[in-house]
């Protein structure tokens, strides 16, 4: 990323949508603009866990305003991520399809642990570097993330389904405050967070930091009330609860620093925060400047190069864990990459680089399912990727990798893939051809082989004596011709 370049992160949270734009200056990202809108999509999940039309409309309207600000940004400059509400929503694809169209950029739904990792990156990059062991807490609208880390390394990450919006709806539905309601809310939050006690014990961290959302709102109230700047204590939380109990309802709370958009969810957020303090034996928590959106920006910088991209080390870890043949994975990846470079002529430079790296990862992992069983190994591999804890990856990125692994051999009609996605089908064709050409687990003879494509037609031309020299490979290629006949695409062998 060149000096002066702009990057933008969009955070589609359960309570608020946020847009952060930063500029590269002397190797650091400096804020150019920050926009936040209270959307409360977390309030819009019905009993069947579907987003209501009204909740979707609020989200789309916000993204339209963000899109106006992002006009002129290239795809490589923007990353949008969605969190717990869209992880839960059964009809999320209905929302996301239009949301992507309105925003003009891809939107990644990230797992809870990936959200936690990115939150830590945002916090760590905006803190002075030291050897302190950190506990980072982020209480969002429908989830709470807990992270243990040092410097830039997030060592333990977890996400729990408890948050300010969800707890306000459940325990303070009419915005009414009572001691009994706070007690029920706190006990319920501790029940959800109970397993964290063994993972985040007091002797594993030196300093506790609170990121964004609820903790930032609470810290603002405390600071404006003269109870310390940038710090939350157990005593100050008790004081704040007493103030809410005196007011008896959210609309009657008159506290300096309490913004109107936080008023409806302050009860639920406070009850969760008190539960975290009690459970993890926190006496004092520092407020952090960094948050998820900052982590997304710094992760975009890391993604620019394979050696700093977290996904690269994740792929290597998965390949090692499932005992794949590393030499074969690299071999298939090289051949698939050569074929794809010839086919993918309509891609932008950025798109081509992204898809080449993705194809290499799929090649590295195409045999991970064999550790479970050689029978239907491609299906086992796809299942693993769809359900793996894979730092650096969004859920949709893993699913795409899983589809490539699922489709690297066998029938094509089993794929629940969009056959109008030209680049994906080109990736898939190149991976399948590479697997065939490398079936003997040695370097294939590629001299004279020419792959070409027009529209939804791909062809492979072989030298005159190639089939005679490699009869098994030729046989597998003829079967490949048949496999594509049952799809909208065609594969021809000459």
VODRENKOL-916392 format. One record per residue (C-alpha): residue number from 1; residue in one letter; z, y, x. Coordinates in pm, whole numbers, plus 32768, in hexadecimal, padded with zeros to 4 digits. Each point is the difference from the previous one (the first is absolute). Last residue first. Layout:
(pt NUM a (Z Y X));
...
END
This chain:
(pt 494 x (74AA 73A5 7CC8));
(pt 493 x (8141 7FE2 7F38));
(pt 492 x (8034 80CF 7EC6));
(pt 491 x (8147 806B 7F63));
(pt 490 x (8005 8092 7EA3));
(pt 489 x (80FB 80D4 7F43));
(pt 488 x (8051 8005 7E8D));
(pt 487 x (80B6 7EB5 8040));
(pt 486 x (7FAD 7E93 7FBE));
(pt 485 x (7EE1 7FFF 80FC));
(pt 484 x (80F1 8067 8114));
(pt 483 x (8089 7EA0 802E));
(pt 482 x (7EA0 7F6C 800F));
(pt 481 x (7F9F 80D3 812E));
(pt 480 x (8149 7FA4 80A3));
(pt 479 x (7FA3 7E91 7FE5));
(pt 478 x (7ECB 804D 80D2));
(pt 477 x (80E4 80AC 80FE));
(pt 476 x (80E0 7ECE 8014));
(pt 475 x (7ED1 7F22 8048));
(pt 474 x (7F84 80EF 810C));
(pt 473 x (8157 7FF7 80A6));
(pt 472 x (7FF8 7E86 8002));
(pt 471 x (7E9A 7FF8 8086));
(pt 470 x (803F 80E7 812A));
(pt 469 x (7EDC 7FCB 80F1));
(pt 468 x (7F0D 7FA3 7EEB));
(pt 467 x (806F 8126 7F2A));
(pt 466 x (7FD6 80F0 8125));
(pt 465 x (7E9C 7F99 8062));
(pt 464 x (7F45 810E 7F3C));
(pt 463 x (8100 8112 803A));
(pt 462 x (80DA 8048 7ECE));
(pt 461 x (7FE4 8115 7EFA));
(pt 460 x (812A 8045 7F21));
(pt 459 x (7FD1 80B3 7EB6));
(pt 458 x (80DE 80CB 7F1C));
(pt 457 x (7FA0 807F 7EA6));
(pt 456 x (80DD 80DC 7F2A));
(pt 455 x (7F5A 8144 806B));
(pt 454 x (7F39 7FB9 813A));
(pt 453 x (809D 7F35 8115));
(pt 452 x (7FB2 7F83 815B));
(pt 451 x (807F 7EFA 80F2));
(pt 450 x (7F3A 7FA7 8138));
(pt 449 x (8046 7ED1 80DB));
(pt 448 x (7F2D 8003 813F));
(pt 447 x (8123 7FC5 80EA));
(pt 446 x (8132 7FA2 7F36));
(pt 445 x (8059 7EB3 809F));
(pt 444 x (8163 7FC0 7F8D));
(pt 443 x (8139 801B 80DB));
(pt 442 x (80D6 7ECD 7FC2));
(pt 441 x (80D1 7F85 7EE2));
(pt 440 x (7EEC 7F1C 7F73));
(pt 439 x (8007 80C7 7EB9));
(pt 438 x (7FB6 8147 80B5));
(pt 437 x (7EB0 8041 7F54));
(pt 436 x (8091 7F97 7EB1));
(pt 435 x (8138 80D6 8022));
(pt 434 x (7F28 8126 8071));
(pt 433 x (7F1B 7FD6 7ED2));
(pt 432 x (8129 8004 7F11));
(pt 431 x (8095 8132 80AA));
(pt 430 x (7EB3 80B9 7FFB));
(pt 429 x (7FC9 7FB1 7E90));
(pt 428 x (8160 8074 7FA7));
(pt 427 x (7FDE 8147 80BC));
(pt 426 x (7EAE 8041 7F5A));
(pt 425 x (809C 7FAD 7EB0));
(pt 424 x (811B 80F6 8045));
(pt 423 x (7F0B 8112 8068));
(pt 422 x (7F28 7FD3 7ECA));
(pt 421 x (8117 800D 7F00));
(pt 420 x (7F27 7FA9 7ED1));
(pt 419 x (807C 7E9A 8014));
(pt 418 x (815D 8076 7FA6));
(pt 417 x (80D4 7ED7 805D));
(pt 416 x (80C3 7F01 7F3A));
(pt 415 x (7F79 7EFA 80EC));
(pt 414 x (7FD1 7EA2 7F75));
(pt 413 x (7E89 8046 7FDE));
(pt 412 x (7FDA 7FF3 8178));
(pt 411 x (802C 7E8D 8033));
(pt 410 x (8085 7F87 814B));
(pt 409 x (8048 80C1 813E));
(pt 408 x (806C 815A 8071));
(pt 407 x (803E 8060 7E95));
(pt 406 x (8177 7FD1 7FF1));
(pt 405 x (802C 80A7 8153));
(pt 404 x (7F2A 8128 7F93));
(pt 403 x (80BA 8013 7EB5));
(pt 402 x (814D 7FFC 80B7));
(pt 401 x (7F93 8121 80DC));
(pt 400 x (7FAD 80C4 7EC5));
(pt 399 x (8150 7FA3 7F6B));
(pt 398 x (80B2 8071 813B));
(pt 397 x (7F59 8154 7FEE));
(pt 396 x (8054 801C 7E8C));
(pt 395 x (8170 7FBC 8048));
(pt 394 x (8010 810A 810F));
(pt 393 x (8020 7F88 8165));
(pt 392 x (80CA 808E 8120));
(pt 391 x (8110 7EF7 7FF6));
(pt 390 x (7F8B 7EB6 7F64));
(pt 389 x (8102 7F46 7F30));
(pt 388 x (7F05 7F05 7F7B));
(pt 387 x (7FB5 7FB8 7E92));
(pt 386 x (7E8A 8045 7FE0));
(pt 385 x (7FCD 7F97 8168));
(pt 384 x (80A9 7EB0 7FD0));
(pt 383 x (7F3C 7FBD 7EC1));
(pt 382 x (7EB7 8045 80B1));
(pt 381 x (805C 7F0E 8117));
(pt 380 x (8062 7EEF 7F09));
(pt 379 x (7EAF 8026 7F53));
(pt 378 x (7F44 7FEE 814C));
(pt 377 x (80C7 7ECB 8061));
(pt 376 x (7F7E 7F49 7ECD));
(pt 375 x (804D 7EB1 80A8));
(pt 374 x (8061 8046 8167));
(pt 373 x (8163 8030 7F85));
(pt 372 x (8122 80EF 8036));
(pt 371 x (7FB8 8054 816C));
(pt 370 x (7E8F 8003 7FA1));
(pt 369 x (8036 8138 7F2A));
(pt 368 x (8000 80E5 812D));
(pt 367 x (7E93 7FA4 804D));
(pt 366 x (7F52 8147 7FA4));
(pt 365 x (810F 80CD 80A8));
(pt 364 x (7F52 8080 8139));
(pt 363 x (7EB4 8010 7F47));
(pt 362 x (809E 80CF 7EEC));
(pt 361 x (8093 80E8 8106));
(pt 360 x (7EAA 802C 80A4));
(pt 359 x (7F69 8051 7EAD));
(pt 358 x (8108 810A 7FC0));
(pt 357 x (7FBD 809F 8154));
(pt 356 x (7E8B 8008 7FB4));
(pt 355 x (8049 808C 7EA5));
(pt 354 x (80C9 8127 8083));
(pt 353 x (7F06 804B 8115));
(pt 352 x (7EDA 7FF8 7F0E));
(pt 351 x (80B0 80DD 7F04));
(pt 350 x (804C 8105 810A));
(pt 349 x (7E9B 7FFF 8086));
(pt 348 x (7F75 801F 7EA0));
(pt 347 x (7F6E 7EC3 7F72));
(pt 346 x (7E92 7FCB 7FA5));
(pt 345 x (7FA9 7F2E 8130));
(pt 344 x (80F9 7EEA 7FC9));
(pt 343 x (7F19 7ED8 803D));
(pt 342 x (7FCC 8010 8178));
(pt 341 x (8167 805C 8054));
(pt 340 x (806D 7EEF 7F0E));
(pt 339 x (7F4C 7EF0 80C4));
(pt 338 x (809D 8067 814A));
(pt 337 x (8159 801C 7F5E));
(pt 336 x (7FE5 7EA8 7F61));
(pt 335 x (7FA9 7F6B 8154));
(pt 334 x (8123 80AB 80B0));
(pt 333 x (80F6 7FA9 7EE9));
(pt 332 x (7F9A 7E93 7FF9));
(pt 331 x (8043 7FE8 8174));
(pt 330 x (814A 80BB 7FEA));
(pt 329 x (8079 7F1B 7EEA));
(pt 328 x (7F88 7ECF 80BF));
(pt 327 x (80BB 8069 8138));
(pt 326 x (813C 804B 7F3A));
(pt 325 x (8008 7EAC 7F55));
(pt 324 x (80FD 8051 7EF0));
(pt 323 x (816E 7FA6 801B));
(pt 322 x (8075 8095 7EB6));
(pt 321 x (8107 80DB 80A6));
(pt 320 x (7F14 805C 811C));
(pt 319 x (7EE9 8074 7F1A));
(pt 318 x (80FE 80B8 7F26));
(pt 317 x (8098 80B3 812E));
(pt 316 x (7EA9 805D 8087));
(pt 315 x (7F9C 808D 7EAC));
(pt 314 x (8142 80C9 7FF2));
(pt 313 x (7FC5 8084 8161));
(pt 312 x (7EAB 8083 7F97));
(pt 311 x (8086 808A 7EB8));
(pt 310 x (80F2 80E4 80B9));
(pt 309 x (7ED2 80BC 808D));
(pt 308 x (8055 807E 815D));
(pt 307 x (7F1D 7F10 80C1));
(pt 306 x (7EF2 8007 7EF5));
(pt 305 x (7FDA 8179 8011));
(pt 304 x (7FE9 80FC 7EE2));
(pt 303 x (8108 7F46 7F38));
(pt 302 x (8116 80A3 80CA));
(pt 301 x (7F91 815B 7F92));
(pt 300 x (7FF8 7F8E 7E95));
(pt 299 x (815E 7F73 8032));
(pt 298 x (8074 815C 8060));
(pt 297 x (7F7C 808E 7EB8));
(pt 296 x (808B 7EE1 7F2E));
(pt 295 x (8156 8029 80A0));
(pt 294 x (7FFA 816F 7FA4));
(pt 293 x (7FB5 7FA6 7E95));
(pt 292 x (811C 7F04 7FF9));
(pt 291 x (8108 80F9 8072));
(pt 290 x (806C 80D2 812A));
(pt 289 x (80F7 811D 7FE9));
(pt 288 x (8132 7F21 800A));
(pt 287 x (814B 8044 7F54));
(pt 286 x (8130 7F88 80C4));
(pt 285 x (80E9 7F09 7F54));
(pt 284 x (817A 7FF5 8026));
(pt 283 x (8102 7EFC 7F99));
(pt 282 x (7F1D 7ED6 7FD3));
(pt 281 x (80A9 7EB1 7FC0));
(pt 280 x (7EBB 7F4C 7FAB));
(pt 279 x (8067 7FA1 7E9E));
(pt 278 x (80BC 813D 7FA8));
(pt 277 x (7EFF 80F4 808A));
(pt 276 x (7EDF 7F3E 7F66));
(pt 275 x (80B2 7FF6 7EAF));
(pt 274 x (8040 8177 8012));
(pt 273 x (7E8C 8036 803B));
(pt 272 x (7FA6 7F26 7ED7));
(pt 271 x (80EC 80BC 7F19));
(pt 270 x (7F81 814F 807F));
(pt 269 x (7E95 7FA5 7FBE));
(pt 268 x (8047 7F88 7EA0));
(pt 267 x (80BD 813C 7FA6));
(pt 266 x (7F0D 80EC 80AE));
(pt 265 x (7ED3 7F77 7F47));
(pt 264 x (7FD4 80FD 7EE2));
(pt 263 x (806A 812A 80DA));
(pt 262 x (7F1A 7FB9 8123));
(pt 261 x (7ECE 80B8 7F75));
(pt 260 x (80DC 8125 7FA0));
(pt 259 x (8079 8035 8163));
(pt 258 x (8171 7FE0 8052));
(pt 257 x (8047 80EE 8123));
(pt 256 x (8116 80BB 7F50));
(pt 255 x (80A8 7F29 7EF5));
(pt 254 x (7FFE 803F 7E8B));
(pt 253 x (7FF5 7EAE 7F54));
(pt 252 x (7FDE 802B 7E86));
(pt 251 x (7EA9 7F59 7FE2));
(pt 250 x (8079 7ED2 80C1));
(pt 249 x (8125 7FB8 7F17));
(pt 248 x (817E 7FEF 8016));
(pt 247 x (8018 8143 80CE));
(pt 246 x (8158 7F96 807C));
(pt 245 x (7F7B 7EA5 8051));
(pt 244 x (7EE4 8098 80C8));
(pt 243 x (80F2 80D3 80CA));
(pt 242 x (80E2 7ED3 803E));
(pt 241 x (7ED5 7F3E 8082));
(pt 240 x (7FB5 811A 80F2));
(pt 239 x (8165 8000 8084));
(pt 238 x (7FFA 7E87 8037));
(pt 237 x (7EB7 8029 80B9));
(pt 236 x (809C 8110 80D9));
(pt 235 x (8120 7F18 805C));
(pt 234 x (7F19 7EE6 806F));
(pt 233 x (7F41 80F6 80D7));
(pt 232 x (7EA1 8091 7FF7));
(pt 231 x (7F7E 80DD 811A));
(pt 230 x (7EE4 80F4 802F));
(pt 229 x (80D4 8138 7FD8));
(pt 228 x (8167 7FD8 7F93));
(pt 227 x (80C1 801D 7EBB));
(pt 226 x (7FBB 816B 7FA9));
(pt 225 x (7F74 7FC0 7EA3));
(pt 224 x (7E9B 804A 8074));
(pt 223 x (802C 7EFA 8113));
(pt 222 x (8085 7EFE 7F0B));
(pt 221 x (7EE6 8039 7F09));
(pt 220 x (7EF6 7FEE 8110));
(pt 219 x (809D 7EC1 808F));
(pt 218 x (7FF2 7F5B 7EA8));
(pt 217 x (7E8E 8056 7FDC));
(pt 216 x (7FB0 7F81 8160));
(pt 215 x (80BC 7EBE 7FBA));
(pt 214 x (7F4C 7FC7 7EB7));
(pt 213 x (7EA0 802D 8086));
(pt 212 x (7FDB 802D 8178));
(pt 211 x (80A4 7F35 8115));
(pt 210 x (8170 7FC1 8043));
(pt 209 x (8074 7FB6 8162));
(pt 208 x (8126 7F29 806D));
(pt 207 x (806C 8009 816E));
(pt 206 x (8089 7EEE 80E3));
(pt 205 x (7F72 7EC0 7F6D));
(pt 204 x (8039 7E89 8018));
(pt 203 x (817E 8002 7FF0));
(pt 202 x (8004 8081 7E9B));
(pt 201 x (7F46 7ED4 7F76));
(pt 200 x (7E92 8029 7F96));
(pt 199 x (7F84 7E9A 7FC8));
(pt 198 x (8143 7F65 7F7D));
(pt 197 x (804A 8123 7F15));
(pt 196 x (7E96 801A 7F95));
(pt 195 x (802B 7EC8 7F2A));
(pt 194 x (80D1 80CB 7F0B));
(pt 193 x (7EF8 810A 7FBD));
(pt 192 x (7FAA 7F89 7EA2));
(pt 191 x (816F 7FC0 7FAC));
(pt 190 x (8062 8149 80A2));
(pt 189 x (7F10 80B6 7F18));
(pt 188 x (8096 7F53 7ECE));
(pt 187 x (8161 805B 806E));
(pt 186 x (7F98 816B 8036));
(pt 185 x (7F50 801C 7EB0));
(pt 184 x (8121 7F61 7F42));
(pt 183 x (80FC 80E9 80A9));
(pt 182 x (7F28 8132 7FC3));
(pt 181 x (7FDD 7FA0 7E91));
(pt 180 x (8179 7FCC 7FDD));
(pt 179 x (804D 8152 809D));
(pt 178 x (7F17 80A6 7F09));
(pt 177 x (7EBD 80C4 801C));
(pt 176 x (7EFE 8029 7EEA));
(pt 175 x (7E95 8034 8067));
(pt 174 x (7F8E 7F48 7EC9));
(pt 173 x (7FAB 7EC0 80BB));
(pt 172 x (8119 801D 8102));
(pt 171 x (802D 7E92 8065));
(pt 170 x (7EA4 7F69 7FE5));
(pt 169 x (7F1E 8132 8009));
(pt 168 x (80CD 80A6 8113));
(pt 167 x (8009 7EB9 80C3));
(pt 166 x (7E84 7FD4 7FF6));
(pt 165 x (7FBC 816B 805A));
(pt 164 x (80FD 8012 811B));
(pt 163 x (7FB2 7EB1 80A0));
(pt 162 x (8049 7E8C 8015));
(pt 161 x (7F01 7EF5 8052));
(pt 160 x (8062 7FC5 8169));
(pt 159 x (7F22 802E 8131));
(pt 158 x (8043 7F73 8159));
(pt 157 x (7FB8 804D 816B));
(pt 156 x (80AD 7F86 813D));
(pt 155 x (7F89 8062 815F));
(pt 154 x (7F48 8145 7FBE));
(pt 153 x (7F9B 806D 815E));
(pt 152 x (7FBD 8171 8041));
(pt 151 x (8153 804E 80A3));
(pt 150 x (80EA 7EF1 7F86));
(pt 149 x (7FF7 7F5E 7EAA));
(pt 148 x (80B3 7F7A 7ECF));
(pt 147 x (7F56 8047 7EB3));
(pt 146 x (806B 800B 7E95));
(pt 145 x (7F0C 8056 7EE7));
(pt 144 x (806C 8044 7E9B));
(pt 143 x (7F10 7FCC 7EDF));
(pt 142 x (7FAC 808C 7EA9));
(pt 141 x (800E 8179 8027));
(pt 140 x (8048 800B 8172));
(pt 139 x (813D 7FD1 80C8));
(pt 138 x (7FAE 8007 8174));
(pt 137 x (8105 7F86 80FA));
(pt 136 x (7FD7 7FF7 817A));
(pt 135 x (8103 7F50 80DA));
(pt 134 x (7FCC 8062 8168));
(pt 133 x (806C 7F74 814E));
(pt 132 x (8017 8121 80F3));
(pt 131 x (7F30 7FE8 8140));
(pt 130 x (7F75 815E 7FD4));
(pt 129 x (7EC2 80B0 7F97));
(pt 128 x (8032 8142 7F41));
(pt 127 x (7FA9 7FC2 7E91));
(pt 126 x (7EBA 8054 7F4E));
(pt 125 x (7F42 7ED1 8081));
(pt 124 x (811F 7F17 7FA8));
(pt 123 x (8015 806B 7E92));
(pt 122 x (7E8B 7FD8 7FBF));
(pt 121 x (7FF2 7EB6 80B9));
(pt 120 x (8130 7F87 7F3E));
(pt 119 x (7F5B 8056 7EB6));
(pt 118 x (7EC9 7F43 8072));
(pt 117 x (80C8 7EC5 8046));
(pt 116 x (80B6 8019 7EB2));
(pt 115 x (7EB8 8027 7F42));
(pt 114 x (7F7D 7ED0 80BA));
(pt 113 x (8137 7F41 7F95));
(pt 112 x (7FCD 8066 7E95));
(pt 111 x (7E93 7F9F 8002));
(pt 110 x (7EEC 8105 8007));
(pt 109 x (7F03 8051 7EF2));
(pt 108 x (7EE6 80AF 80B9));
(pt 107 x (7F36 8116 7F5D));
(pt 106 x (7E9D 803D 807C));
(pt 105 x (7F7A 8162 7FF2));
(pt 104 x (7F4B 80E2 7F09));
(pt 103 x (813E 805D 7F4A));
(pt 102 x (7F5C 7FDF 7EAA));
(pt 101 x (7F42 7EBF 804E));
(pt 100 x (812B 7F64 80AA));
(pt 99 x (80DB 8059 7ED6));
(pt 98 x (7F00 7F71 7F0E));
(pt 97 x (800B 7EA7 809B));
(pt 96 x (8172 8023 8053));
(pt 95 x (8078 802E 7E9A));
(pt 94 x (7F46 7ED6 7F73));
(pt 93 x (8054 7F3D 813B));
(pt 92 x (8171 8042 7FC2));
(pt 91 x (7FFD 7F4C 7EB3));
(pt 90 x (811C 7F13 8058));
(pt 89 x (80CA 811E 8093));
(pt 88 x (8104 7F86 80F9));
(pt 87 x (7F63 805D 814E));
(pt 86 x (7F7E 813A 7F56));
(pt 85 x (8162 8068 7FAB));
(pt 84 x (8080 7F95 8156));
(pt 83 x (7F15 80B7 80EE));
(pt 82 x (7EA3 8090 8017));
(pt 81 x (7F5A 8073 8142));
(pt 80 x (7EED 8100 803F));
(pt 79 x (7F5E 8027 8155));
(pt 78 x (7F22 8122 8061));
(pt 77 x (7F51 806E 8141));
(pt 76 x (7F24 7ECE 8038));
(pt 75 x (7F70 8027 7EA1));
(pt 74 x (7F80 815E 805D));
(pt 73 x (80A9 8138 7F74));
(pt 72 x (7F15 80FF 7F62));
(pt 71 x (80BD 8017 7EB8));
(pt 70 x (8169 7F9A 803A));
(pt 69 x (8096 8129 7F49));
(pt 68 x (7F2C 7FBD 7ECB));
(pt 67 x (805B 7E91 8014));
(pt 66 x (8173 8056 7FEF));
(pt 65 x (7FC6 80AF 7EB5));
(pt 64 x (7F41 7ED5 7F7B));
(pt 63 x (8115 7F1F 8081));
(pt 62 x (80FC 80B7 7F28));
(pt 61 x (7F2B 7FDB 7EC6));
(pt 60 x (7FCA 7E8E 8047));
(pt 59 x (8174 7FC2 8022));
(pt 58 x (8059 80B3 7EBE));
(pt 57 x (7EE8 7F48 7F4A));
(pt 56 x (8083 7EB2 807D));
(pt 55 x (815C 804C 7F7D));
(pt 54 x (7F71 8065 7EAD));
(pt 53 x (7F2D 7EC5 7FE9));
(pt 52 x (8138 7F30 8037));
(pt 51 x (8021 7F39 8140));
(pt 50 x (8030 7E90 7FB6));
(pt 49 x (8142 7F4E 805B));
(pt 48 x (8009 7F3F 7EB5));
(pt 47 x (812F 80CC 7F96));
(pt 46 x (7F46 8144 8049));
(pt 45 x (7FD9 80A4 8154));
(pt 44 x (7FD8 8179 7FDF));
(pt 43 x (814F 8074 8080));
(pt 42 x (7FA1 7F8B 8160));
(pt 41 x (7EC9 80D6 7FDF));
(pt 40 x (80E5 8129 8018));
(pt 39 x (7EF1 80FF 805A));
(pt 38 x (80CD 8109 80B2));
(pt 37 x (7F05 80B4 80DC));
(pt 36 x (801A 8043 8173));
(pt 35 x (7F17 80BB 80E9));
(pt 34 x (802E 8032 8175));
(pt 33 x (7F16 80C7 80E1));
(pt 32 x (7FB0 802F 816E));
(pt 31 x (811E 7F3A 8095));
(pt 30 x (7FE8 7FBD 8174));
(pt 29 x (7FA5 7EA8 8086));
(pt 28 x (8045 7FD1 8172));
(pt 27 x (7F20 7FBA 812D));
(pt 26 x (7FE8 816A 8066));
(pt 25 x (7FA2 806B 7E9F));
(pt 24 x (7F68 7F0B 7F07));
(pt 23 x (8006 809E 7EA7));
(pt 22 x (80BD 7F7C 7ED3));
(pt 21 x (7FC5 7FF0 7E8B));
(pt 20 x (810B 7F66 7F21));
(pt 19 x (7FB7 7FB3 7E93));
(pt 18 x (8113 7F7D 7F1D));
(pt 17 x (8010 7F4E 7EB2));
(pt 16 x (815C 7FF5 7F67));
(pt 15 x (80E9 7F15 7F46));
(pt 14 x (7F6C 7EA6 803D));
(pt 13 x (7F49 806D 8139));
(pt 12 x (7E8D 8030 803D));
(pt 11 x (8012 8084 8166));
(pt 10 x (7EC3 80AD 807B));
(pt 9 x (7FDA 8031 8176));
(pt 8 x (7F0F 80F7 809F));
(pt 7 x (7F82 802A 8163));
(pt 6 x (7F61 8135 809B));
(pt 5 x (7F70 8010 815E));
(pt 4 x (806A 8121 80E1));
(pt 3 x (8006 7F2F 813D));
(pt 2 x (7F26 7ECE 7FD7));
(pt 1 x (8073 7EBA 7F63));
END
